[in-house]
Amino acid sequence: MAVRPEIDVLLVGGGHNGLVCAFYLARAGLKVTVLERRPVVGGAAVTEEFHPGFRNSVASYTVSLLQPKVIADLDLRRHGLRIVKRRRNNFLPLPEGGYLLTGAGRTTDEVAKFSRRDAERLPEYEHRLEAIADVLRALALQPPPNLGSDGWWKAIPELLRGARVGRRLLQLDETLRQELLDLFSISAAEYLDRWFESEPIKALFGFDGVVGNYASPYAPGSAYVLLHHVFGEVEGEKGAWGHAIGGMGAITQAMAKAANGAGATIRTDAGIREVLVENGRACGVRTESGETLHARCVVANVNPKLLYERLLPTAQVPQPTRERMRHWRCGSGTFRMNVALSRLPDFSALPGEGDHLTAGIVIAPSLAYMDRAWRDAMDFGWSCEPIVEMLIPSTLDDSLAPPGQHVASLFCQHVAPQLPGGRSWDDHREEVADLMVATVDRFAPGFAASVLGRQIKSPLDLERDFGLIGGDIFHGALSLNQLFSARPMLGQADYRGAIPGLYLCGSGTHPGGGVTGAPGHNAAQAVIADLG
């Protein structure tokens, strides 16, 4: 008689979705062990000291998409999480000296500086996006219809689920349903051109269409990436952005406390060499140190391409899955930096200190600028005039830097995930970092001289450090063929993997990337349903 393993669930990867999944599984009474390769849990949502006396979020860097249900269920505030809102949403300095500064009570007047027509159109634009986002928010915490080829009897529950999704969509009127279809398929530029005439407002909103998306804002499908970034909320305010006191690591440390409190075991410095398969079923793992662990099932919180091409024996992966992973598009064109500053930057467009320095500072003055940045990266490996979003979290959180000094996050685009001509990012990291700092310096003279130290994460660094293949922050592009029932592929949209006993809970599943906790929440429900 077979002996039941002492562990019910082995969870590979202690990023935020893995911790969320572990909490729900442990709360349901299952014996869960989380295995994390790095010495600290959190995946890409971690805080580190990168220069003596200066701490910052290493990779992910801002809060909005984290699901309120996850915050409440894990009681993250009791475990130490505190989130504060930015005083302004976004600041767009312009090369000719003007600027656009958005935030509650200010956006309409700011837009009117450039176009009264655009200011008049703004409320309807926001209303429509919000109405669509409300429906999609409701769909984020449930699996999409799992459209496979397992026979009509297994299709019935999926058809019923599809009917429920249809009823949600019917909450939208005919105009909004058409708009939703367009948002899934057209470019951010085309969508914004329908609404606005002024370049600054199109640039500021269009930036959300290229965040983490290695594409031009004129690329079909980039409108959905824009929509994806509208889903969030902070402290009940929809569309707001915030900062976790202590950095993004404060979120995952609170999640780890919640998971531990529910009974989960978390092990660090426990990288996985291989997922074990016996009799066609995932049954455990072998660690990089050679340890073998068995469990009733394995849940993978990693990019599906990494799972199926590196952690499973090729012969155990069904051919359709192997083919899908060959074509799974990864690579977000992201170059990430953290800088220690002797003082706050002083922008030519809006000199001095002020609430604009608490905002997301976007250096990308037009959609054409963003398009050129992408074309440069495709041709040369990186943009001659890159897109840079800078946040200065120490304006909201004085725990991150010494008194009078500051830290800044630079989220830079576009760079090629793999450099053309066989070049290595290890040989060009410093050169491109200099370019990113010089780009900010053009808009805030003296910025370069204020940099005391810096931490650099090229796409290759992001892959090596966090398993983000090609530096892809979403574990796979948010393109129409990689969304909803096709994420990661038809037949695996319900978080159940290609073989029995294998589950997926990372951002490569529905509803996609960002620090949301939704994939971890949803995958846990599938495991609980199967294991009882």
N, C-alpha and C positions, 0 to 999 in steps of 0.2 A: 504494500500500500504506500502510495507516494506521501512524503512528508510535506505538509504545508509550510512554505517559507515563513520565517518570523516577521519579515517585512511585507506589508501589503503593496506599497508603492515606493519605487525608487524614482526620484525626480532629478533629472539631469539638468543642472544649470540653476544657480541661485539668484538669477535676475529677478526683477520685480514681479513678473508674471509667475515665475516659479514659486516665489514666496507666497503670493496670493493663492495659487492653486494648493500649495501645501497646507495653508491655513484651513481652507474649506474641507480638504480631505481629512485632516486631523480632527477637525471639529465634528466630522461625521463618524468618528470612531475608528478610522483606519490608521494603521501604523505606517508612518511616512518618514523616509529619510531623503533629505536634499543633499545632493553632491555638487559642490561648487569648486571649479578649478582654481580660482584665484584665492588669495589669503583673506579676502573679505567678500561678503555677500553683497548683492546689489546689481551685478552686471554692469551695464552702462550708466546706471543711476547711482553713482558713488561720489563721495566727497574726499578729496585728498589734499594734504599740504604739498604744494608743488614748488614752493620757494620759501625759505625760512620765514615763518610768521604769516604766510599767506596760504589760505585754503580756498578751494572752489570746487564746484561740480565738474567732474572730469570730462564727461561726454554729454549726456543729456543735461539740460541746463535751465529749464523753466517749467512751470506748473500750469496746466489748464485742463488737460484731457483726462486726468485721473478721475475715475468714476466715483460719484458721491456714494453709491451703494457700497463700493469697496471700502471707502474711507469709514463709513458707518459700521459695516459688518466687522471689520478688523479693529474698530475702535482706535484708529490711528492717533487721534488726539490724546487719548489716555496714555498711549505709548510714546508720547513726546512730540508728535508732529504739530508744527505750527506753520500756517501758510499766511503770507501777507500779500495783498494785491499791489501791483504797480500803481503808482500815482497817475501815470499816463500810460496809454497802451503802446503807441508807437511814435517814433520821431524819425522823420525822413528829411535830412539836410540836403539841400540842392547845391550843385556846383556853382550856380550863379549867385548864390547868397540867400535865396528864400528857403522856406522850410514848411513842412506839414506836420502838425502835432495832434494826435488823436487821443481821445479819452472821453469819459462821461461828461456831458455838458459842454464839450468843446469842439467835437468833430465837425458838426455842421458849419460853424463859423469859420473853422480852418479851411474846409473845402470851398466855402464861398469866396475865399481870397483868390482862388484860381478859376472858379466857375460857379456862378449863381445857379445855373441850370443843374449842375452836378449836385449842389447842396439841396436843391429841391427834390432831386431823384433819390437822394441817399436814404430817406426813411423807408421808401418802398423796397429798395434794394435790400436793406437790412431786414425788413419784415419777411420778404420772400425767403431769404437764406435761413432765417431763424425758424420759419415754419417747416422748411425741409429738414433742417438740422434736428428739430424736435422729434420728427418721425424716425430719423436714422439713429438718434440717441436711444430711442426705445428698442431698436433692433440690435443694438450693439451687445446687449447682455443676453442674447439668445442665439443658438446656432442657426445659420441659414439653412434652407432646404438642402439636403445632402443628395444631390442628383447623381446617382451611380447607375450600375447595370446589374443589380442583384436580384432582379425579379420583381414582379408586380406586388407580391405580398409585403416586401420590404419598402416598396415605393409608397405604400398607402400613408404611413405616418409623415413621410416627407411631403406628400401632396397636401396633407392637412396643415402641416407647418407652412407650406407655401400659401395656402389659403389665408392663414393668419397674417402672414406678411402682406398679402394682397389687401386685407381689410385695413391694415395700418396705412398702406399707401392710399387707400380710398378716402382717408381723412383729408388728403390734399385735394383741392379743387382741380379741375381739368388743366388750368393754366400752370399750376404748380407741378402737376405730374409731368407735363411736357418739359417744364424747366428742369426737373430732376433728371429726366432722360438726357437732356442736353448737357447737364453738369457731368454726367458719367462719360460723355463722349467727346465734347468739344474742347478747345483750348481755353486756358484762363484768359488769354488776350481777347479771343472772340467773345467770350462771355462778358468781359468788362467793357469792351467796345460797345456792346448793346446798351449799356447803362450810362457810361461817362465819356466826357470829351477831354478832360484835363489829364495830362500825363502824370502829375504827382499822385493823384488819387488812384489811377490805374496801376502805378508802380507799387504803391503801398499795399493795395489789396492783392495785386498780382504776385508779390513776393511770396505769399502763402502758397501759390501754385508751384513754386520751385523748391520750397524747403524740403531738403532730403530727396529731391526728385531730380535726377541727372537728365534734365531736359530743358528745352526752351519754353518760355511761357506761351509760345505759339504752337507748341506740340499738342496734338489731340490727346485728351485725357487729363491734361494739367488742370482743368477746371475742377475735377473731382478732388485733386490734392488740395486745392484751395478750400473746397467744402469740408474736407477732412479736418482742417485746422480750425473750423468754426464750431466743432462739436463741443468744445470745452466750456468749463465754468469754474469760478473760484468763489467760495463762500456764498454760493447761491446766485451769483451774478453770471448769467450766460455770456459766453464770448470773452470773458475777462481772462487775464493772465496774471500769474503770481509767482512768488518765490517762497521756497521752503526754508525756514530759518535753519541755518546749518548746512544748506545746500541740498542737492538731490539725494545725497546719502542719508539725510534725515528721514526721507520717505521710506527707503528700503530697510533702514535700521529699525524703524517702527514696525514695518511689516514682519521683519525677522522676530521681533519680540512677540508679535501677535501669533505667529506660527508656532514659536516655541511654547507660548502659553497654552496653545490648543493641543500641544503634545507632539508636534513634529520635531524630528532630530535634524540638525543642520550641521553638515561637515564642510569645512573649507580645506583648501590645498588637496582637493580630491577630484582631480581631472579624470575624465573618462576616455579610455582607449577604444572601447568597443561595447556595443549593446549585444548581449548574448541572446541567441535564438536556439530553442530546442523544440523539435517536432513542429516547426512552423510557427512557434509562438515566442514573443519576447518574454524572457524570464529572468533577466538580470543584467549586470554590467561587469566589465573588467576595468579596473582603474589603471591609471598610468603607472602606479606603483606595483601593479601585478595582483592586487587584491580582487577576489571574485565575490560578488554579492548577488543573491537571488531574491526575487520578489514575485508577487502575483502579477504585477504589471510594471511597465516603465513609462514614465511621462517625460517627454523631451521638451525643454524650454530653450531650444536653439533654432537657428535658421533651418528650415526643412532641407535645404540643399546640403548643409553641413551634416545633418542627421543621416540622410539617405546615401550620400556619397563618401562620407568619411567615418561614420560611427557604426554603420551596419555592413556586414559582409555583402558584397555585390550580389552573390548568388541568392541571398535571402530577400532581396528587394525585387518585387514584381516588375516585369519589363515596362508596363505603362508608367509606373512611378519613376523608373530610371529615365525614361524618355522625357517625362515632364520636368524632372530636375535638370536635365541637360539644357532645357530651354527656360528654366526659372530665372527671371531677370533680376539681378542684384547689382548694386552699385549706385550710391546716391550722390556721388560727386562732392563729398563733404571733406573739408579740411578743418580740423578743430584745434583751437588754441585757448589757453588761459594765460593771462598776463598779470603780473604784479606791477602796480602803478605807484609812483611817488606822489601823484596828485590826480585830481579829476581832469578829464579832457575838457578843452575849451573850444567849442565849435564856432567856426566863423559865422555860420548862419544864425546862431543863437548863442552869443557869448555868455560866459558866466555860469554859475551853478543854478540849478532849478529842477523842477519835477521832470523835465525832459530827459534828465540823466537817469531816471528810474525806469524809463521806457525801453522797449526794444528799439534800438537805434539801427535803422536800415540804410546801408549805403548801397543804393541801386536806384538811381534817380528816374529810370524809365524802363518800360518793357523792352525797348530796343537795346538798352544797356545790358539787360539780363540775357537777351538773345545772343548778343556778341560774346558775352562771357561764356555761354555754353559752346558756341562755335569755336572760340579760342581753345577751350579745353579739349574739344574733339580733335582739333588740328595739332595742337602743340603740347597738350598734357595739362595745362592750367590756363586760367584766364589772365590776359594782360591787365585788364581792369576787372578784378573779381567782385563778386557780391559778398558783402560782409554784414552780418547782423551782430551788433555788439550789445551785450547787457552788462551793467555794472551792479551786481547784486549787493555789493558792500554799501550802496546808497540806501538799502533797505535792511541790511543785516550787518551790524558792526562787529560780529564775531569772526568775520572772514579775513580781516586785515588789521594791522596795527593802527592805532589812532592816527587820523590825518592821512592815511594811505588807503589804497583801494585795490580791488581785483576786478578784472573784466573777463567776460566770456566772449570769444570771437567764433562765431559759426560762419565758416567761409565756404563759398561756392564760386565758380564751378572748377573742380579738378577732376581729372580722369581717374577712375578707380584703379585702372592699370595703365601705366604710362606707355605711350607708343614707342616703338623702336627698341623694345626690350630693356628700357631704362628702369632703374629701381627708385622707389620713393626714398629709400635710405640715403641716396646720393643727392636728393633735391629738397629734402625736408626744410633745411635751414634757408635755402634760397627763396622758397615759396613763402615761408613764414615772414621773411623780410618784406616781401611784396605785400602781404596782408597788413602788416603794421604800417607800411608806407601808404597804403590805400586809406587807412583811417587818418593818417597824418595829413593827407591832402585836405580833408574836411575839418580836422581839428589840429592845426599846426602846433607842434611841440609834443604831440602824443608820443612819437617815437623816442624822444629824449626822456620821457617820463617812465619808460618801461624798465623796471628793475630786474625782472626775470620772466621767463616764459616756459610754458609746457606746450609741446607740439604733438598733435596726433594726425598724421597723414592717413589716407585710406588704408594703407598697409598696417600702420600702427593700430587703427581701430579694429582691423581684422585679427591681428595677433593678440591684442590685449583683451578684446571683448567678444571675439567670434563673429564680428559684423563683416560678413564676406563682402569684399569690395568696398568696405566702409559703409555698407548699407544700414542706415539707422532703422529701417522698417522691416528688416529680414526679408526683403523682396519688394519690388516696385509696386506702388498702388495704381496699377494700370487695370483697365477694364477686364482683361483676361486673367488677372490675378486678384480679383476681389470676390467677396460674397461667397457663393457656392463654389467658385473656382479658386478659393484660397485655402490650402495650397493647390488643390486640384479637385475636380469632380470626383465624388465618392469618398473624400476625406474632409469635407466641410464640417463634419460633426465632431472634430477633434480626435477621431479614431484613426490611427495610422494605417499603413499599408499592410501590416500583418497583425493578427490577434495579439492582444496584450500590450500593444504600443499605442501611445497617445501623444498628441502635440498640444502645447499650451503657450507657445511663443507668439511673437508679433507676425510670424509668417502664416498665422491663422486669422480668421475673422475676429474683430473688425479691422485688424491691421496694426500699424505701428504707433509709436508714441507711448508715453508712460500713462497707460489707461487702467491696467489691471483686468480689463475685460476678457482677453483670451484665457488668463489664468482662472478667472471666475467660471467661464463657460466650460472649459475643459474639465474642471473639477466635477461639474454636474454629470458629465458623461461617464467619468470614472466611477462616481458614486452609484449611478444607475446600473452599471455593469457589475460592480463588485458587491453591491448591497451593503 
